[in-house]
Amino acid sequence: MPLSPARSSGTGGRLGVQEAEAALVEHYPRLVRLAHLVLPPSLGRHRRVLAAHAAVQRALPGPRAAPRPPAAVPAQRSGVPSDASGQTGGPASAYAWMRLRVLRAALAYERRPGWWPERLPAPAALRPAVPVVRGLRLFPRAGGADELALDRALSEVPAAVRAALALRLLESLDDDGARALLGEAGARDPAGAVRAAASVGGADHAAVAAMLRSPEFDPCTVQTRPSDLLRRRHRMRAAAAAVALCAVAGVLAVSAGRGEGPSPSGTGVGAYTPLAGVPAEVAAALDPGRLLRAPAGQWADTSRVDFTAWAPRGDRADDRELLGRALRTWARRPAGAAVTTTPGASTAPPVQPPRLLYAGEVDGAAVVLFHDGGVRVVRYAEPAGRRSGADSAALDFARVDDADVTTAAALVVSRTGAAGRFLLAPWIAESSTRDLLAPDTPARPLGVGPDGVTAAVGRPGADGGCDAWPAVQLRSSGEIVEKHAFLVTDLGDLTPVHLTHTPAPGAGQPARQPREATGTEALAGWSRTACSLRALSGSGVRAVNNWEFARQRLPGTPEPAAWVCTRADTWRGPGRVLVQFVRPGASAKSPAAVVADRQDTALCSRFGQHVLAGTHWRSPAGDWYVLAAGSRAVRRIDASGAVTARAEGTTLAVRAPQDARVRLTSLLPDGSTLPAVE
């Protein structure tokens, strides 16, 4: 009896279609998850889900195919059946062969032809086709902040690195196996991809693997939402109108050829007058008709949730005269124009058409907001009702490179007196205000207009005092993240500052990560340190984190003191650190004392995780002490100078004169010493 073509025999046999189909059906969710991780996030969440399913289903060979298993690819070490006989036709080799085809198909989405420039993304026309689903949007369930951070990290590395990470953590392959499989799949530098994958997501590979197995990265468990119903209806009407316009255009073209048509003119409100005497590339960037405009729903269907996903809003978004005047003022600033910049922000004219975020009237001024090349945000304002000139206009420049869901959640659109208004990102579902100095007072709802502009919010320290510190609490839409509330506050720049909190380390617990400052403990901590934010005003700060790195029992006090490192990260990179000593029983009326201030430092970040600080303190009994505290890795603290003392552990308290000059050092686990920050 002859063997069926769908069967295999012996080591040199061929895998059949039936075995391949069985492997696909049995491990379909696993293969789809692998494809989804490898596919480029630039596809958007909806198209990425569809492309993952397409890559797996199209990996099944045709009925006449007779594929050989890849000899260089090792069998699965866990999670799939093993062929005990060692034959290549068993279930393990069938799965391995299907996995190779799926990996090849997923990598093809970022593969460039040899003649295609390296700096440009792979041409969409050469990518495999994606299935079409009309009327619905599909996307995996949203995870928390850690999953969002991992997804962002994955979006910044090539497909081969994402594939290597998935093979190592989800497929349990060792480095050699992952390199061999990537080589078979056509990756250009398998060894480099495996090395790069080791640093994606941090050193805790178990936590990264758990997140990769979470619903955030599962394209088989998806949520559905309708697409924009009104937009679909408008498109149908627009299509009909386009047909009519084509007919009219044909008639006008014939008339123009005969010298009978009207002369060209601008579209929208007002006309655009090009600026003379500027280079051609700059002149093209100043044409309001070429401004970039994101579709209204793009934020809900992209992995890049930042200013590039903002659709233009405002009642003057189509006013070409206002937009042209704003662009011309930006390119050639009149002598009377007021210009402000945050540190590191360029004021140069745009070299390509910027993105329009907003154009409208707010608090008696016409305001236009641009996003330029992913690097900066520009605000133009002029008195409402102006139609020419820009002598009294104002221009504000701010850096916003590498913004994300939280740091691109709002922009300051107007400031008048002691209050200001924000323009909220389209993905913000809820907004409220709260006073950081009153942590027990509930947040109050903040009104938002149909154009995304909020009601007036008090400006912190506008009167020079610190009796209250207004902050805005925002919550992202469930379409991109679930239950993600966060705090921002106005420190004088175009972008409000994102506030976070890192709790005190627990005994025997691993180091904690920054989290949103919306919990009870975080709000209580910020109530004692918020006034120190005045020192950061107008310095281009992106985010500020309060890290409680130590707690210390003090002589004669029932409550412990706390040591807090307040780190401000700027948009341009360098950070500033304020180390604060929170006395026992401190409150908003008796805030923390700043005991150290360091500029341009990596301290209290993931690149500077060790810190030691000291201060003088007077006990309730009237005795003076030198206090010192270090972060969780500190093994011993030594004091020398006016007093000599040594304490094992992370804290030290030694009686000393009020003005005693003491040098503090600490011992780290590797034997190195760490001086106290000043």
N, C-alpha and C positions, 0 to 999 in steps of 0.2 A: 504493500500500500504506500503510495507516495505521500511525503509530508506536505501538510498545508502550508501555503506561503505565510500564513499568520502565526506560525509556530517557529521555535528556534531549537536547535539541537547542537549540543557540544559547545566548546569554548569558542569556536570560530563561527558560530551561528549568527543569524541576523535577528534583530528585534522586530516583531510583527506589529501591525497596526492595532490588533486587539490588546496586546500587552501594553502598548503606549497609551491606549485609551483607558485601560484599567488603572494605570498609574496616574493619569490625569484626573480621572473621576475620584479616586481615593484621596489624592493629595491636592485637590483643586484649591481649597482655601490657602494652603501653604504656598503653592506656586503663584497665586494671584498676589499674595502679600509680598513675595519676593519681587515680582515684576513692579508692583506699586512703589516699593522703596527705591528701585533702580531708576524708574522713569523720572524725567526732569520735572521739578515742581513748577517750572514756568508754564507747563501745560494748563495750570489751574486745577482746582480740586475735582471739578466735575469731569473734565476731559481726562484727567489722570486716572480716575476710577475706571472709566470706559476703556482707556488704552490698556490698563492692566488686565482686564478680562479679555480684551481682544488678543493681547500678546500670548496669553495662555491657550486660548481656544484655537488660535491659528498655528500654535506649535504642533498640533496633532498632524502627523503626515497623512498624505492622501492614500487611498486604498491600494495604489500600485507601488507605494514607496516601500523600500526594504532597507531601512537604515541600519548601520552598524553602531554598536555602542562605542563611545569614545574611550580608547584604551588608557589615555593619560589621566582620566578623571577618576579619583578614588570613590569608592562606595560610601554611602552615608555612614557616619559613625553612630548616630542615634536618631530616633524619631521615625525611621522608615524601615520596612521589612528588609531583612538581610537574606541573601541567597546562601544558605548553608553549604550548598554543594560547591560553591565557588564558580558556578557557571555564569556567563555573561548574560544569559537570557532571563534571569530571575527578576523578581520584583524590584530589587535594589538597583540593578542596572537599568531597568526600564524607567524608574523614577529619575535616576541620574541623567539619562539621555534626554528625557523631557525637560528636566531642569536646565540643561545646557541650551536647548532650543529656546526656552523662555528667556533665559539670560541674554542670549544673542539678540532676540527680538527687542528686549527692553533697552539694551545698550545702543541699538540702532537709532533710537530717538535723539541721541546726542552725537552720533557719529557724523563727522564732516567728510565730504569728498576731499581728495588730496589737493585739489586746486582751490579749496575754499579757505579764506583767511582765518587764522587761528583765533583772532580777537573777536570774530563775529560768531553768534550762535549758529547752530546747525540750521540749514535752510528748511523752513517748514514744508516746502514742496517736496522734499526728499524724505520726509518722515513717513513711517507707515500710517495708513489711514486709521481714523478713530471712528467707532460706531456713532451713529446719530440717534439721539433720544430727544424727541420734541416735546416741549411743554413741561419738562421736569428737570430739576437739578439734583444730582446725586453727590453726596460727599460723606466721608466717614464721620463718626461722632467726634466731637471736639474733646480734647483732653485738657489738662491743667497747664500751669505756667511752665513746668519742666518739659512737658511734651512739646509745647510751642517752641521752647528754646532748642530742643533737639531737632525739631523740624526745620527751624531756621538754620541750624548748623549743617544739616544735611543739604539744604538748598545751596550752600556756599561751596560745596565740594563737587568734583566731577562724578559722573555716573559710575565710573569704575571704582571709585572710593566707596560710594554708597553700596555697590554690589559686594565689595570685599567685606564691609561691615556686616551686611546681611548674611553672607556665607559664614563668617566667623561666629556670629552671635546667634543666628537663627538656624543655620544649617549645621552648626557644630563642626565645621571643617577646621583643620589646623592651617597654619600659614602655607605650608607646601601644597596642601589640597586646594586652598583658595587661589593660590597663584596659578596652579595648573588649570583649574576650571576657568579662571579669567582669561588665560592665554588661549584656551580652546574657543572661548566665546568671542575672541577678537579684540580684547582690550589691548591698548598700545603699550602700557607699562604695568603689567600685573604686580610685579614686586613693589614698585612705588605706591600702587594703590593699596596694597596690603599694609605697608608701613604707615601711610597716611590715615588709614582707617583706625589705627590703634589710638589716635588722639582725638577722634570725633566723639563728642559728648562727654569728655572727661575720663578720668581714670577708673571710675566705678563701672566696669563692663557689665556686672550683674544688673545694675539699675538701668543701664542703657538697653540691655536685652529685654528686661521687663517692659520698658516703655515701647520697644519695637513690637512687642506682642500685644500691646493694649489696643482698644478700639480706635484710638487716634490713627493708627497705621493699618487698619483692617478694611480693605475695600470690599469685603464680602458682607460686612455689617454696616449698612449705609443709612443715612437719613435722606429723605426726599423733600424737596420744596418746589413749588411751581416757579417757572421762570416769570419774568416780568410780564404780567398779562396785558397791562396797558401798552407796554412797549410793543408786544406782538401785534396788538390791534393797530397801533400807530404804523408799524412796519407794513401791514397789509394795505393801509390807506396810502402810505408813502409810496409803495410799489405802484399802485394805481396812478398816483399823482406823477410819479417818475415817467410813466409811459406817456402821459399827457404833456409833460414838460419836454420830453424828447421830441415829440411832434412839433411843439412850439419852437424848440431850439432849431429844428431843421428848417422851419419857415424863416426864422430870424437869420439863420446862416445864409440862406438864399438871398434874403433881403439885403444883408450886409454886403454880400458879393456884388449887389447891384448899386451899392451906395445909398440904400434907403433906411438902414437900421439905425437905432440910437447908439450913442457912444457908450463905452463901458463905464461903469460906476461901481462904487463900493457897495457891499451888502451889509445888512444889519443897521443899527441906529448910528447915524453919522457916517462920514467918509474918512478914509485913511489917507493921510498925506505922508509919503516917504520922507525920511530924514536925509538931507543931502550932506555930502562930504564925509560919509562913513564907508568903511570897506564893504564890499558886496556881501560877504558872509554875515556881517553884523546887520546890514540893512535887511537881509532876508529874515533874520531872527526877530526884527522889530515889527514885522508885519502882523497885525492882530489876527488876520485871517489864517495864519499858520500856527497859532497857539495850539498846544496839545490839550486835548479835552478827553478825560477818561469817561467811559460809559457809566451810566447811573448805577448799575449794579455790579461793577467790576470788583468791588471790595469783597463781595460774598463769594467770588469764584476765582480767587488767586491765592497763591502761597506767599506773595509779597504784600503784606498788609501794612502799607505805609503811605506816604503822601502821593505816590504814583497811582494809588487807587482812589484818590479823591476826585469825584466828579465836580465840575464847576457849579457854583451856586451863587445866588444873589440876583436881585432884580435888574442889574445892569451888566450881566454876563455877556450880553450880545451888543453892548454899546461900543462899537468900533472906535468912535472918537475918544471915549474915555480910555479904552485899552491902548490905543495908539499913543495917547498923550502920556500914559504911565510908562510905556516902553521907551518912548523918546526921552523922557526925563531920566530914566534909568541909564540910558546910553550917553546922554550929554546933559549932565546936571547943571541947572541954572545956578547963578551965584546966590540967589535967595533961598534955595531949597535946603531944608534941614536934613542932614544925613546922620544916622546912627548905625553902628555896627557892633556885633559881638566879637570878642577876640577870635581871630582866625578866619573871619568871614571876609570873602573878597567882595569888592564893590565894582568889579569890572563889568562891562556890558555883556549881555548874553552872546554866546557864539553859536547857539542853536535856539530854535523857538522854545521858550519855556512852557511849562504847564500852567494853565489857569485854574486856580482853586476857588477864587471868589471875586465878585465885583458887585458892589452895592453901596447903599448909603446907610451909615451907622453914626448915630450921635452927631448929626450935622456935618458929616464929612463923607465924601465919596472915597471908598476904600477898594483897592485891588490887591489881591494876594497871588503871587506867582511861586512856583516851585521850579528851580532851575537845575536840571541835570542831576538830580539826586543829591546835590551837595548843599544847597542853600535855599532859604525861603526869603522872598523879597516882598515888603509891604509898601505900597504907594498910597498916599492919602492927600486929598486936596479939599478945600472948603466946598460943600455941596452947592451945586448950581453953577460952578465954573464951566466955561466952555472953551477957554483958550488960555495959554500961558501956564506956567507952573512955578512962578516965583515964590508962592507961599506953600508949595507942596512939601511933603515930608517923605523920605525914603528910609526904610529900616532893613538892614541885612542881617541874617542869622544863619549859622551853619546847622544843617539837619542831616548830615550824612549818616547812613546806617540807622535810620529811625525804625521804630517797630510799632506794634499794636498800642503800646502805652505812650511812647515818646512822640508818636505822630497822632495822638488822640485829640489834640486841640491846638489852636493858635490864638494868640491875643489879637483881636481884630480892632479893638478900640480901648483907649484909656482916657478918662476924663475925671480930673480931680482925684478923689480917693477911691474911685471904682473903675472897673474895666469889664469888658465883655470878651467872651471866647467864641470862636468858631469851632464847633465840635466836628470830629471825624464822622463820616456817614455810618460807621459801625458802632457808634455809641448809642446804646438803647436806653440808659437811665443816667440822670445827672442830679446831684444834690450838693449842698454846701455844708461845711462844718467848721467849727473853730478848733484849731489844734490845741489851744490853751484850755479848752473845756471838753476833755475827752468823754465825760459822762453825758454830755448833751447830744441828743439824737441829731442826725443829719437832717437838713431841711430841703425839700424838693427845689430844684432850680429850673425855672422856666426856660424853654428853648423854642425859638420861632421856627416857622416852616423852612427858613433858609439855613438853619443850623446855628444861628447866633443866639447866645444865651442872654438872659436878663443880666443886669449889672451885678457884679460881684465885688465886694470890698477888696482893696489892695493892701496886702500886709505891710504894716509899718509906714503907711502913707503919711501919717502925722509925725513920724519920727519916734514914736513910742512902741511899746510891745504889750499893749493891753489885750490884744486879740490877734489871732493869726488865721485869716480865712484860707481855706483849702477847698478844692472841688473834688468830690468823690464821683467817679465815673464807673459805669458798668458796660462791658462789651456785649454786643449782640450774641445770642445763642447760635447764630449761624456760623460764627468763627471761633467762639470759645464759650464754655459754659461756666456761669457763676464766677466771672473774673472781674472783681471790683478792685479799683486802685485809686490812689490819691495823687493829685497834682496841685502845685501852688505857683503863684506868680512871683518870680524874682526879678522882674524888670526886663526880660528878654521877650522875643516874639513867641518862643515856645515855653509853656509852663514846665516846671521841674517835676519829675516823677519821684515820689517819696516811697522808700521801702524800709524794711526792718529785718534785722537778723537777731534772733533771740539769743539769750545767754546759753553757753554750752552746757548740756546735761552731763552728769557724772557718768563716765564710761561710754558716752554716746559719741557718734561721729560728728564732725564739724557740720554745722547747719548752714543752709543756703539762704540768701535774702528772699524775703517774701513780701507780699503786699502789706502796707501799713494800715490795714483796715480793722484788725482785730483789737481786742481790749488791751492786751499787753503792749502792742505796738503804739496804739493811741496814747496810752499812759506814758510811754517812753518819749514820744514826740512832744507831749505837753511840757516836759521838763527841758527839752533841747531846742524847741522850735525857734526861740528868739535868736539863737546863734546863726540862723539862716540869713540874718541881715548882713553878715560879713561876706556873703556870697552873691549879693545882688549885682546884676549887670555883668557878671563874669563869664557868661556863656556856659552855664551849668546845664547838663543834661539830666542827671539823676543824683539823688542824695540818699545814702543808706546809713541808718543808725545801727551799728553793730555793738551790742552789749557783750564785750569780750571777757569780762570778769565781774564777779561779785565778791565782796570782802566784808567779813565781820570785824567791827571796830570796837575798841575798848569802851565800855560804858554805854553802848547803844543796843537796843533790842532788835533793830532792823539793820539789814546789811546795806552797805554802800554799793553803788554800781559804777563801773568804768565803761564809758561809751566812746567808740570811735565813729565820728560822723565824717563819712567820706563823700566828697562831691566829685563826680566824674564830669568832665567838660566834653563838649562836642569835638573839640580839637584833639583830645587824647589825655593830656596831663590831668592829674587829680590833685585835690587839696584835702588835707586831713585836719580835723579839729578833734583832739582828744578831750573828753569832758568827764569831770568827776561829779557824780550825782550823790550828794550827801544823804544819809539816812533820813527818810521822811520828807524829801524834797518834793516840791509841787510846782505848778505853773507860776506861783507867786514867789517862790524861792528856787529859781531854775538852777541847772547844772552850771559848774564853773569850768571854763576852758583852761586846761592846764598845759596844752601843747598845740602848736599850729605849724603845719609843715606844707609847703607849696611844692608842686611838681614831684609827686612821690607815688610809689606803688603801694605804700602802706595801706593795710586794711582792705586790700583787694585780693583777688585770687592769685595775683602775682606777688603779693606781700602779706602773707598770712600770719606773720609773727609780729607782735607789738609789745612793748614795755613802756610804761609811763609812771610818773611819780608826782607827788604834790605834798604840801604841808597842810596839816589839819589840826584843829583844836578840839579836844574832847569836851564833853559836857562838864567834866570836872575841872577844866581850864588848863589841862596839860597839852603841850604841843608834840606832834608826832610827824615823822616822815613816813608817808605811805607810798607803796609801790604795788603795781599789779601788772601781770602779763597775760597773754593769751594762752589757750589751752595747752600748747606745746612746751611752754616754759617749765623747766624742771627745778630751777633754783634761782633765787634773786640775791645779789650781793650789794651791799651799801658800803661805800668808803668815803673818806674825807673827814668832815666834822664828826661823824659817827661811823663806827664799823659794825656791821651786822650781816647775818646770813640767815635766809629762810628757805626751807625746802618747799617746793610747790609754786603756786602762781601768785601769791600775795606776800607782802611784808609790811609790818608796822613796828617802828622803833621810835622810842621817845628821843626827841632832839630839840635844840633851841629853835625859836621861831624862824630865824634867818639862817639856819645852818645850811651850808653848801655841801651837798652830798652828791656823789657820783654813783649812779645806779647801773648795774649790768645784770644780765640774766644768762643762764646756761640752757642751750637747746639740746634736743636728743642726739644730734650728730656731733656734739662736743664743741660746737661753735658758740660764741658769745654774741649777745644782742644788747646794744646800749639803749638807754631810755630815749624816747622821742622828746624833742623840746619844741 
